[in-house]
Amino acid sequence: MTSSGRRRSTVHDVARVAGVSRGTVSRVLNGGYVSDAARSAIEDAIREVGYVPNTAARNLVRQRTQAVAFIVHEPHALFLEDPNIGAIMLGANETLSEADYQMVCLVVDSVRDTERVARYLNGGFVDGAVIVSARTQDPITKAVMRLDLPVAYVGHPPDVDAAWVGIDNRGAARTITSRLVATGRKRVGMIAAALDRDSGTDRLAGFTDALGDAFDQCLVEEVPLYSYADGASAMTRLLERAPDVDGVFAASDAVAAGAMWALREAGRRVPEDVGVVGFDNSTWATRTTPPLSTVDQPAEGLGAAAAASVLSQLGDDQRPREGILLDAPVVWRTSA
């Protein structure tokens, strides 16, 4: 029986055309030493026969998949809305691509997603993982720890001794809140988002630090997500409860943009009546009117550093437990 399809070229074909042994071809493919003449003949033969290395077979021998999971624990809608997640993903992908690793993106939005992703990880389809937005008692984190996968978190992982990359959320929140207060605001509130993860709780702690004795719990409105819709609804509730509020620290730029929409709807001017500051320096910050004062979170740098940590662990099998902090300066614009 014959097949109408083209047969895949093999190492044997390359060796035959080059006039060398199969072992010599294998040494070239695996980065070993051969003479310049043999290497040139083999490279010419590879082009002639159209040989493509069987990466799957090589990885099977090495017990490697050449793939790293990028796991985001956020709703699907927020994954598309939040530019920070996209920037983190691009930073991670660039670093992995340079090392010839494939990034596999996995979004966890439900219990079913959690179970599916855990099964996928158990299947051995990836060599390691970058995890974004890990929660307290996160089932995905438990699965990764059980499998002993090389892992790096973006943000400090709760209750886990593992590598992570982040910023000083508390210090940055304290700095930008202090600057907001210095503009003369007397009744400063906060829209505090994502308090089930370290970034949210640390930003609230920094806000509390900056206000000191002037802190008023009644001026804090809590929301579950770093989203535009949550910012808008929270600002509406805060105005109803405290109509004299004259300054707002929103836990993210998307939240701040939603808050500014709600302020305009209520007839409040920014910054004349209410000063607003955000966090991230994402594309949201330059789309608002007026442009948003915010904290510059280096999202692509976070993704790149997390991916580099995973690759480092894969290279020498060392599991660093310390965290890496990147700079996050304040970018002051006209919203406050």
C-alpha positions as CSV (number, residue, x, y, z in Angstrom):
1,M,0.0,0.0,0.0
2,T,1.2,3.5,-0.7
3,S,0.3,6.9,0.7
4,S,-0.4,10.0,-1.4
5,G,1.1,12.1,1.4
6,R,4.7,13.1,1.5
7,R,6.9,11.1,3.8
8,R,8.5,13.1,6.6
9,S,12.3,13.4,6.2
10,T,14.3,11.7,8.9
11,V,17.8,12.0,10.4
12,H,18.7,8.9,8.3
13,D,17.9,10.9,5.1
14,V,20.1,13.8,6.3
15,A,23.0,11.4,7.1
16,R,22.7,9.7,3.7
17,V,22.7,12.9,1.7
18,A,25.5,14.5,3.8
19,G,27.6,11.3,3.7
20,V,28.1,11.1,7.5
21,S,26.8,8.9,10.2
22,R,23.5,9.3,12.0
23,G,25.4,10.0,15.2
24,T,27.2,12.9,13.6
25,V,23.9,14.4,12.5
26,S,22.5,14.0,16.0
27,R,25.5,15.8,17.5
28,V,24.9,18.8,15.2
29,L,21.1,18.9,16.1
30,N,21.9,18.7,19.8
31,G,24.6,21.4,19.8
32,G,27.6,19.0,20.0
33,Y,31.0,19.4,18.3
34,V,31.7,18.2,14.8
35,S,34.2,19.5,12.1
36,D,33.3,22.6,10.1
37,A,33.2,20.5,6.9
38,A,30.8,18.0,8.5
39,R,28.6,20.7,9.9
40,S,28.4,22.5,6.6
41,A,27.5,19.2,4.8
42,I,24.8,18.4,7.3
43,E,23.2,21.9,7.1
44,D,23.2,21.7,3.3
45,A,21.5,18.2,3.5
46,I,18.9,19.4,6.0
47,R,17.9,22.1,3.5
48,E,17.9,19.6,0.6
49,V,15.7,17.0,2.2
50,G,13.5,19.5,4.1
51,Y,14.2,17.9,7.5
52,V,12.3,19.4,10.5
53,P,13.4,18.1,13.9
54,N,10.8,16.1,15.7
55,T,10.5,18.3,18.8
56,A,7.9,16.1,20.4
57,A,10.1,13.1,20.3
58,R,13.1,14.9,21.5
59,N,11.1,16.4,24.4
60,L,9.8,13.0,25.3
61,V,13.3,11.7,25.7
62,R,14.2,14.8,27.8
63,Q,10.9,14.6,29.7
64,R,10.2,18.2,28.7
65,T,7.3,19.8,26.9
66,Q,9.0,23.1,26.1
67,A,5.8,24.8,27.2
68,V,5.0,27.0,30.2
69,A,1.5,27.8,31.4
70,F,0.4,31.4,31.9
71,I,-2.5,31.1,34.4
72,V,-4.8,34.0,35.0
73,H,-7.4,33.7,37.8
74,E,-9.8,36.4,36.6
75,P,-13.2,36.5,34.9
76,H,-13.0,36.2,31.1
77,A,-14.5,39.7,30.6
78,L,-11.8,41.2,32.9
79,F,-9.1,39.3,31.0
80,L,-10.0,41.3,27.9
81,E,-10.8,44.6,29.7
82,D,-7.7,44.9,31.9
83,P,-4.7,46.1,29.9
84,N,-2.3,45.1,32.7
85,I,-3.1,41.4,32.2
86,G,-2.4,41.7,28.5
87,A,0.9,43.6,29.2
88,I,2.0,41.0,31.7
89,M,1.2,38.2,29.2
90,L,3.2,39.9,26.5
91,G,6.2,40.3,28.7
92,A,6.1,36.7,29.7
93,N,5.6,35.5,26.2
94,E,8.6,37.5,24.8
95,T,10.9,36.0,27.4
96,L,9.6,32.5,26.9
97,S,9.8,32.8,23.1
98,E,13.4,33.9,23.2
99,A,14.2,30.7,25.1
100,D,12.2,28.7,22.5
101,Y,9.4,27.9,24.9
102,Q,5.7,28.0,24.0
103,M,3.4,29.8,26.3
104,V,0.0,28.2,27.0
105,C,-2.6,30.7,28.3
106,L,-5.2,29.3,30.8
107,V,-8.0,31.5,32.2
108,V,-9.7,30.4,35.4
109,D,-13.2,31.9,35.8
110,S,-15.2,29.2,37.6
111,V,-15.0,26.1,39.6
112,R,-15.3,24.1,36.4
113,D,-12.3,26.0,35.0
114,T,-10.3,25.3,38.1
115,E,-11.0,21.6,37.8
116,R,-10.1,21.6,34.1
117,V,-6.9,23.5,34.6
118,A,-5.9,21.2,37.5
119,R,-6.5,18.2,35.2
120,Y,-4.4,19.8,32.5
121,L,-1.5,20.5,34.8
122,N,-1.7,16.9,36.2
123,G,-1.4,15.7,32.6
124,G,2.2,16.9,32.4
125,F,1.6,19.2,29.4
126,V,3.7,22.0,30.7
127,D,7.1,22.3,32.4
128,G,6.3,25.2,34.7
129,A,3.8,28.0,35.3
130,V,3.5,31.8,35.7
131,I,0.4,32.6,37.8
132,V,-1.4,35.9,37.9
133,S,-4.0,37.0,40.5
134,A,-3.6,34.1,42.9
135,R,-6.2,34.1,45.7
136,T,-6.1,32.9,49.3
137,Q,-6.7,29.1,49.3
138,D,-6.4,29.1,45.5
139,P,-7.0,25.5,44.2
140,I,-4.7,26.1,41.3
141,T,-1.9,27.0,43.6
142,K,-2.6,23.8,45.6
143,A,-2.4,21.8,42.4
144,V,0.9,23.4,41.3
145,M,2.4,22.8,44.7
146,R,1.3,19.2,44.8
147,L,2.9,18.6,41.4
148,D,6.1,20.5,42.4
149,L,6.1,22.5,39.2
150,P,8.6,25.3,38.8
151,V,6.4,28.3,39.3
152,A,6.6,32.1,39.6
153,Y,3.8,34.3,40.8
154,V,3.0,37.9,39.7
155,G,2.3,39.4,43.1
156,H,3.1,37.9,46.4
157,P,1.3,34.5,46.7
158,P,-0.8,34.0,49.8
159,D,0.3,31.3,52.2
160,V,2.9,29.9,49.6
161,D,6.6,29.6,49.8
162,A,7.5,30.2,46.1
163,A,9.2,32.6,43.7
164,W,7.3,35.8,43.0
165,V,7.7,39.1,41.2
166,G,5.9,42.2,42.3
167,I,5.9,45.8,43.4
168,D,5.6,47.5,46.7
169,N,1.8,48.0,46.5
170,R,1.6,49.3,50.0
171,G,4.4,51.9,49.7
172,A,3.1,53.1,46.3
173,A,-0.4,53.5,47.6
174,R,0.8,55.4,50.6
175,T,2.8,57.7,48.4
176,I,0.1,58.6,45.9
177,T,-2.5,59.0,48.7
178,S,-0.2,61.4,50.5
179,R,0.2,63.4,47.4
180,L,-3.6,63.5,46.9
181,V,-4.0,64.8,50.4
182,A,-1.3,67.4,49.8
183,T,-3.5,69.0,47.2
184,G,-5.8,70.2,50.0
185,R,-8.4,67.4,50.1
186,K,-10.1,67.0,53.4
187,R,-12.5,64.1,52.9
188,V,-10.5,61.4,51.0
189,G,-12.1,58.1,50.2
190,M,-11.0,54.9,48.5
191,I,-12.5,52.4,46.2
192,A,-10.8,49.3,47.4
193,A,-10.8,46.4,45.0
194,A,-9.7,42.7,45.0
195,L,-9.3,42.4,48.7
196,D,-9.0,38.6,48.3
197,R,-5.4,39.0,47.0
198,D,-2.3,40.7,48.1
199,S,-2.4,43.6,45.8
200,G,-5.8,44.7,46.9
201,T,-5.1,44.4,50.7
202,D,-1.7,46.1,50.4
203,R,-3.2,49.1,48.5
204,L,-5.8,49.5,51.2
205,A,-3.1,49.3,53.8
206,G,-1.1,52.0,52.1
207,F,-4.1,54.2,51.9
208,T,-4.8,53.7,55.6
209,D,-1.1,54.5,56.4
210,A,-1.2,57.8,54.5
211,L,-4.3,59.1,56.2
212,G,-3.3,58.1,59.8
213,D,-5.8,59.6,62.3
214,A,-7.8,61.1,59.4
215,F,-8.8,57.6,58.1
216,D,-12.5,57.0,58.0
217,Q,-13.8,53.5,57.3
218,C,-17.0,55.0,56.1
219,L,-15.1,56.5,53.2
220,V,-13.9,53.1,51.9
221,E,-16.1,51.3,49.3
222,E,-15.1,47.7,48.7
223,V,-15.6,46.0,45.3
224,P,-14.6,42.5,44.1
225,L,-12.7,43.3,40.8
226,Y,-10.4,45.8,39.2
227,S,-13.0,46.8,36.7
228,Y,-14.6,49.9,35.2
229,A,-18.1,48.8,36.1
230,D,-17.1,48.2,39.8
231,G,-15.5,51.7,39.9
232,A,-18.7,53.4,38.6
233,S,-21.1,51.6,40.9
234,A,-18.8,52.1,43.9
235,M,-18.4,55.8,43.3
236,T,-22.2,56.2,43.1
237,R,-22.6,54.4,46.4
238,L,-19.8,56.5,48.0
239,L,-21.4,59.8,46.9
240,E,-24.7,58.7,48.3
241,R,-23.1,57.9,51.7
242,A,-20.6,60.7,51.8
243,P,-21.6,63.6,49.4
244,D,-18.8,65.8,50.8
245,V,-16.0,63.5,49.6
246,D,-13.4,65.6,47.8
247,G,-10.7,63.1,47.0
248,V,-10.7,59.4,45.8
249,F,-7.9,56.9,45.5
250,A,-9.1,54.1,43.2
251,A,-7.3,50.8,43.5
252,S,-6.7,50.6,39.7
253,D,-6.9,52.8,36.6
254,A,-10.0,51.0,35.3
255,V,-11.7,51.5,38.7
256,A,-10.7,55.2,38.6
257,A,-12.1,55.6,35.1
258,G,-15.4,54.2,36.2
259,A,-15.4,56.5,39.2
260,M,-14.8,59.5,37.1
261,W,-17.7,58.6,34.9
262,A,-20.0,58.4,38.0
263,L,-18.7,61.7,39.2
264,R,-19.5,63.4,35.9
265,E,-23.0,61.8,36.0
266,A,-23.5,63.3,39.5
267,G,-22.4,66.8,38.3
268,R,-19.0,66.7,40.1
269,R,-16.0,68.2,38.3
270,V,-12.6,66.5,38.3
271,P,-10.3,67.8,39.8
272,E,-12.1,71.0,40.9
273,D,-14.7,69.3,43.1
274,V,-13.1,65.8,43.5
275,G,-9.5,64.8,42.9
276,V,-9.0,61.3,41.7
277,V,-5.9,59.1,41.5
278,G,-5.5,55.5,40.3
279,F,-3.0,52.7,40.1
280,D,-1.2,51.0,37.2
281,N,-0.5,53.7,34.6
282,S,-2.3,51.6,32.0
283,T,-4.0,52.8,28.8
284,W,-7.0,53.7,31.0
285,A,-4.9,56.5,32.6
286,T,-4.5,58.4,29.3
287,R,-8.0,57.9,28.0
288,T,-9.7,59.6,30.9
289,T,-10.6,63.3,30.9
290,P,-8.6,64.8,32.5
291,P,-5.7,62.4,32.3
292,L,-5.3,60.3,35.4
293,S,-2.6,60.6,38.1
294,T,-1.5,57.1,39.0
295,V,1.2,54.7,40.0
296,D,3.3,53.3,37.2
297,Q,3.1,49.5,37.5
298,P,5.7,47.9,35.1
299,A,3.3,45.2,33.8
300,E,5.5,43.9,31.0
301,G,8.5,43.9,33.2
302,L,6.6,41.8,35.8
303,G,5.6,39.2,33.2
304,A,9.1,39.0,31.8
305,A,10.7,38.7,35.2
306,A,8.3,35.9,36.3
307,A,8.9,34.0,33.1
308,A,12.7,34.4,33.5
309,S,12.3,33.0,37.1
310,V,10.5,29.9,35.8
311,L,13.2,29.3,33.1
312,S,15.9,29.7,35.7
313,Q,14.3,27.0,37.8
314,L,14.0,24.7,34.8
315,G,17.7,25.3,34.0
316,D,19.3,24.4,37.3
317,D,16.4,22.9,39.2
318,Q,16.7,25.5,42.0
319,R,13.5,26.8,43.5
320,P,14.1,30.4,44.7
321,R,11.7,31.4,47.5
322,E,12.6,35.1,47.6
323,G,10.6,37.8,45.9
324,I,11.7,40.3,43.3
325,L,10.4,43.9,43.6
326,L,10.3,46.3,40.7
327,D,10.1,50.1,40.9
328,A,6.6,51.7,40.7
329,P,6.9,55.5,40.7
330,V,4.0,57.9,40.8
331,V,3.0,59.6,37.5
332,W,1.3,62.8,38.3
333,R,-1.2,64.3,35.8
334,T,-4.2,66.6,36.1
335,S,-7.0,64.5,37.6
336,A,-6.0,65.7,41.1
